Amino acid sequence: MKPMSSLPLIIFNYAGSPYEEWHQLAWGASFVLIMLVLFLNIITKIVETRWKNTILKVRNFNAYFGATKVLRNVNLEIPQNQIVALMGPSGCG
């Protein structure tokens, strides 16, 4: 196993050991790992919202088929370099 992928297994082994010092190490390592994942998620969200290049943005779109309103307040945002397919109820798009 790669060192990083085996880290949760190592923490689990320490937590299940009969030694109190190992339990404390496992709790500390779990806390550090959780904080690292949380920090990376926050940074990812900030980067996504700040540097997202939108090619198409639609806000509050309404469509009618005759007198029948078939789409109400549709919002759509398509980022650059994304493949998007719009599918209808029958599976056609």
Secondary structure as UniProt FT lines:
FT   TURN            3..6
FT   HELIX           7..15
FT   HELIX           20..50
FT   STRAND          54..65
FT   TURN            66..67
FT   STRAND          68..79
FT   TURN            80..81
FT   TURN            89..90
//
